[in-house]
Amino acid sequence: MKKSEVIMKLKQQGVVAVIRGDSFEEGYQASCACIKGDLKAIEVAFTNNKASEIISQLQQNYKDDNNVLIGAGTVLDAPTARNAIIAGAKYIVSPSFNKETAIMCNRYGVPYIPGCMTIREIVEAMEAGSEIIKLFPGSAFSPSYISAIKAPLPQVSLMVTGGVNLENAHQWFKAGVDAIGIGGELNKLATQGEFDKITEIAHQYVATKQN
């Protein structure tokens, strides 16, 4: 799948599940539960030391479903980005902008979505080739901040992560973000082994985008 296709599909789906977990099983099962609930954009965080293995297994399992987008999150440097890409990650997400990671992702034709807070950071990331910027942490802002960003940068595509939940998701979409990243409640349920509940909540998040 080409870079442009991944970006288009991420925007179409609009909801990204940020999956952490303390083990392969926890991260893998939580990811599968989200996909079962039609939340098919999965960001496997490298806070899980089995992240590469989870990405590889998910890619193998869902290789025939073009709507499943497996990416890597909490990628702090270029070597980790390369490891994730080799494992099969279709996009790379970072909590902050890293120039070397941007170069690595561009080299492999993979979208790089860095976390930014200020106009200066966003412009720097865009100049380095990022076509979607992650506003992070979203909990530090309100949805009204989106219009403040888009006033000088109407061309920017934004994903907000951190502090997004079922109660405020629609507010972020209404404000103009292209996608939301969610994970807190999903990961809490994963630690409790409540994967059916994750599937149920995944359906609800997908509905916020559709509505």
Buried (B, 14 or more C-beta within 10 A) or exposed (E): EEBEEBBEBBBEBBBBBBBBBBEBEBBBBBBBBBBBBBBBBBBBBBBBEBBBBBBBBBBEBBEEEEEBBBBBBBBEEBEBBBBBBEBBBBBBBBBBBBEEBBBBBBEBEBBBBBBBBEBEBBBBBBEBEBBBBBBBBBEEBBBEBBEEBBEEBEEBBBBBBBBBEEEBBBBBBEBBBBBBBBBEBBBEBBEEEBBEBBBBBBEEBBBBBEE
